[in-house]
Amino acid sequence: MPGKPDKMTSIAYLGPVGTNSETVALTYAKTILSEIDLHPYPSIARTVQAVAKAEVDVAVVPVENSTEGSIAITLDSLWRFESLRIQKELVLPISHVLLSRGTSLKGIKNVYSHPQALAQCQKWLELNLATSHIIPTNSTTEALQHINVEPTSAAIASPRAAKLYDLPILASQINDYPDNCTRFWVLSPQTCQTGSRISLAFSVAENIPGALVKPLQALAKRHLNLSRIESRPTKRSLGEYIFFLDLEATQGEEETQLAINELSEYTQIVKIFGKYEVTAI
């Protein structure tokens, strides 16, 4: 039997209570042997900063949605804060509902939600609420505060949020694609040594022919499969990029390290964010 928890683990997440980030934070909390202290933050950037500045022990943040792609602020923040490492990845199926005190879609004038949720329901909104004003908020749960003060407003959030805040569901399963899911990373200063995936990023010295090909060849010739690659601007100059990669850690430790060492020869900066396990919730 597990021993008694001997310490408190503080976990930052995008709040308020009822967000998908909180759902993932609660799921992660069940896997660790300690008492849990959850801390909601008003934005993803502040959530990452909280763990980087040691306000909390770990942070749970979204990194990529199957419909809308990567969460730019998460990638930018991970590159910015040198101390952070990925401990684990949790994949959450995402289901959106429309919450409102109104009795029909015809009376809805404003729809509030996080930009990611709005984008994941874009086609449904265009078909059913084409004349409504679409208004972004910092989180799906923050959007709920408008419902009680604006009878003609609606919010997109999770079914769990509807139960927590006792709000009526006007329409269910409104996300455009049924297989909608989001990857979440658990971040902390600790380094995880085991897992099936490696995430890293690098920048190149200058934008010249072959600048990206050579680093990728270092991985390809050792049969390291890329499950994701994308670029983000360095924010220094137009045309300068940081490249984020996810590798399937199927090769031996020595072969993987040789590939990363060679990759370093063709890049300006390389940052290894962690080797970690991926778990579906």
C-alpha positions in Angstrom: 0.0 0.0 0.0 1.2 3.5 -0.7 2.7 5.4 2.2 1.2 8.5 3.7 1.8 11.7 1.8 4.8 13.5 3.5 4.5 16.9 1.8 2.2 19.3 -0.1 2.5 19.7 -3.9 1.2 23.0 -5.3 -0.1 22.8 -8.9 -0.8 25.9 -11.1 -3.4 25.7 -13.8 -5.4 28.1 -16.0 -8.4 28.9 -13.9 -11.0 29.6 -12.6 -12.4 26.3 -11.3 -14.1 24.3 -14.0 -11.6 24.7 -16.9 -10.2 21.7 -18.9 -6.8 22.6 -17.4 -8.2 22.0 -13.9 -9.6 18.7 -15.0 -6.1 17.7 -16.1 -4.5 19.0 -13.0 -6.9 16.9 -10.9 -6.1 13.9 -12.9 -2.4 14.4 -12.5 -2.8 15.0 -8.8 -4.2 11.4 -8.4 -0.8 10.0 -9.7 1.4 11.5 -7.1 1.9 10.6 -3.4 1.4 14.0 -1.7 -1.3 16.3 -0.6 -2.4 18.7 -3.3 -2.8 22.5 -3.3 -4.4 23.7 -6.6 -3.7 27.3 -7.7 -5.8 28.8 -10.5 -4.1 31.5 -12.6 -5.7 34.0 -15.0 -3.6 33.1 -18.1 -1.4 30.4 -19.5 1.6 32.8 -19.4 1.0 33.5 -15.7 0.6 29.7 -15.1 4.0 29.0 -16.6 5.6 31.9 -14.8 4.3 30.6 -11.5 6.4 27.5 -11.6 9.4 29.2 -13.2 9.4 31.7 -10.3 8.9 28.9 -7.7 5.5 30.2 -6.6 4.3 26.6 -7.1 5.9 23.1 -7.6 4.4 22.2 -11.0 2.2 23.8 -13.7 -0.3 22.1 -16.0 -0.6 23.9 -19.3 -2.1 23.1 -22.8 0.4 22.7 -25.6 -1.5 21.5 -28.7 -5.1 20.9 -29.8 -6.0 18.4 -32.5 -8.2 20.9 -34.3 -6.4 24.2 -33.8 -2.8 23.2 -33.4 -0.2 24.5 -31.0 -0.7 26.9 -28.1 1.9 29.5 -29.0 2.2 31.1 -25.6 3.1 27.7 -24.0 6.0 27.1 -26.5 7.2 30.7 -26.2 7.2 30.5 -22.4 9.0 27.2 -22.3 11.8 28.6 -24.5 12.0 31.7 -22.3 12.3 30.0 -18.9 15.6 28.0 -18.9 14.8 26.0 -15.7 11.6 24.3 -16.8 11.3 20.7 -17.9 8.4 18.5 -19.1 7.5 15.8 -16.5 4.5 14.2 -18.2 2.0 14.6 -21.0 -1.7 14.1 -20.5 -4.1 14.0 -23.5 -7.7 15.1 -22.7 -10.7 14.6 -25.0 -12.4 18.0 -25.3 -16.2 18.4 -25.5 -17.8 21.8 -25.7 -21.3 22.9 -24.8 -23.1 26.2 -25.1 -24.4 27.5 -21.7 -27.0 30.2 -21.4 -30.0 31.4 -19.4 -31.7 32.0 -22.7 -34.3 29.6 -24.0 -33.3 29.5 -27.6 -30.4 30.2 -30.0 -32.4 32.9 -31.7 -32.1 35.2 -28.7 -28.3 34.9 -28.2 -26.5 38.2 -29.0 -23.0 37.5 -27.5 -20.9 34.3 -27.2 -18.0 34.3 -24.8 -15.1 31.8 -24.4 -11.4 31.3 -24.6 -10.1 31.8 -28.2 -9.2 28.1 -28.5 -12.7 27.0 -27.7 -14.2 29.6 -30.0 -11.9 28.4 -32.8 -12.8 24.7 -32.1 -16.5 25.5 -32.5 -16.1 28.0 -35.4 -18.2 26.1 -38.0 -21.0 25.4 -35.5 -21.1 29.1 -34.6 -21.2 30.2 -38.2 -24.1 27.8 -38.9 -26.1 28.4 -35.7 -25.1 31.9 -34.4 -23.9 33.7 -37.4 -25.2 37.2 -36.2 -24.0 36.8 -32.6 -20.9 38.7 -31.4 -18.0 36.4 -30.6 -16.0 37.7 -27.6 -12.8 36.1 -26.4 -12.0 35.6 -22.7 -9.0 34.4 -20.7 -10.5 31.0 -20.1 -13.7 29.0 -20.7 -14.8 29.4 -17.1 -14.2 33.1 -17.0 -16.7 33.3 -19.8 -19.4 32.0 -17.5 -19.6 35.2 -15.5 -21.4 37.0 -18.3 -24.3 34.6 -18.4 -26.0 35.7 -15.2 -25.7 39.4 -15.9 -26.5 39.2 -19.6 -29.7 37.2 -20.4 -28.9 37.3 -24.1 -25.4 36.0 -23.7 -24.0 32.5 -23.9 -20.6 30.9 -23.1 -18.7 27.9 -24.5 -17.3 25.7 -21.8 -17.1 22.0 -20.7 -20.0 19.9 -19.5 -18.2 19.7 -16.1 -18.3 23.5 -15.8 -22.1 23.4 -16.4 -22.5 21.1 -13.4 -20.1 23.0 -11.2 -21.8 26.3 -11.7 -25.3 24.9 -12.1 -25.8 26.4 -15.5 -28.2 25.2 -18.2 -26.9 23.7 -21.4 -28.5 25.2 -24.5 -26.6 23.0 -27.0 -24.3 20.0 -26.6 -21.3 18.6 -28.5 -20.8 21.8 -30.5 -17.1 21.3 -31.3 -16.6 21.0 -35.1 -14.8 17.7 -34.9 -15.8 14.8 -32.7 -12.3 13.6 -32.1 -11.2 16.8 -30.5 -8.4 16.5 -27.9 -5.7 18.6 -26.3 -2.2 17.7 -25.2 -1.3 19.1 -21.8 2.3 19.3 -20.3 3.2 19.0 -16.6 6.1 21.4 -16.1 8.5 21.7 -13.2 12.3 22.4 -12.6 12.8 18.7 -12.1 14.2 16.5 -14.9 12.4 13.3 -15.9 14.7 10.5 -17.1 12.2 8.1 -18.6 9.5 8.2 -21.3 8.6 7.5 -24.8 8.9 11.1 -26.1 11.6 13.8 -26.2 10.8 17.4 -26.8 13.4 20.0 -27.7 13.9 23.2 -29.6 16.7 24.9 -31.5 17.7 28.1 -33.3 20.1 28.4 -36.2 22.8 31.0 -36.6 21.5 32.4 -39.9 18.8 31.8 -42.5 20.7 30.1 -45.3 20.0 27.1 -47.6 20.4 23.9 -45.6 20.1 25.5 -42.2 17.2 23.3 -41.2 18.0 20.2 -43.4 21.3 19.4 -41.6 19.9 19.3 -38.1 17.1 17.1 -39.3 19.4 14.8 -41.1 21.3 14.2 -37.9 18.1 12.7 -36.5 16.9 11.0 -39.6 20.0 9.0 -40.3 19.7 7.5 -36.8 16.0 6.6 -37.4 14.6 9.0 -34.8 11.1 9.7 -35.9 9.6 13.2 -35.6 6.0 13.3 -34.3 5.9 17.1 -34.5 7.9 20.0 -35.9 7.0 23.6 -36.1 8.5 27.1 -36.0 8.0 30.1 -33.8 9.5 33.6 -34.4 12.5 34.5 -32.3 11.0 37.9 -31.8 14.4 39.5 -32.7 14.1 39.9 -36.4 11.7 39.0 -39.2 12.7 35.7 -40.8 14.4 34.3 -37.6 12.8 31.2 -36.1 13.0 28.7 -33.3 12.1 25.1 -34.3 10.2 22.9 -31.8 10.5 19.2 -32.2 8.9 16.1 -30.6 10.9 12.9 -31.1 9.7 9.3 -30.5 12.3 8.0 -28.1 12.4 4.5 -29.6 16.1 4.2 -30.3 18.7 3.5 -27.6 19.9 6.1 -25.2 23.4 6.2 -26.8 22.0 6.6 -30.3 19.7 9.3 -29.3 22.4 11.2 -27.5 24.7 11.0 -30.6 21.9 12.4 -32.7 21.4 15.3 -30.4 25.1 16.0 -30.1 25.4 16.1 -33.9 22.3 18.3 -34.1 24.1 20.8 -31.8 26.9 21.2 -34.4 24.5 22.7 -36.9 22.5 24.9 -34.6 23.0 28.0 -32.5 21.1 27.0 -29.4 19.6 23.7 -28.4 17.2 23.2 -25.5 16.1 19.8 -24.3 12.8 20.2 -22.5 12.5 16.6 -21.3 11.9 12.9 -21.9 8.5 11.9 -20.6 5.6 9.5 -20.8 2.3 10.3 -22.7 -0.9 9.2 -21.1 -4.5 9.5 -22.4 -7.1 10.5 -19.9 
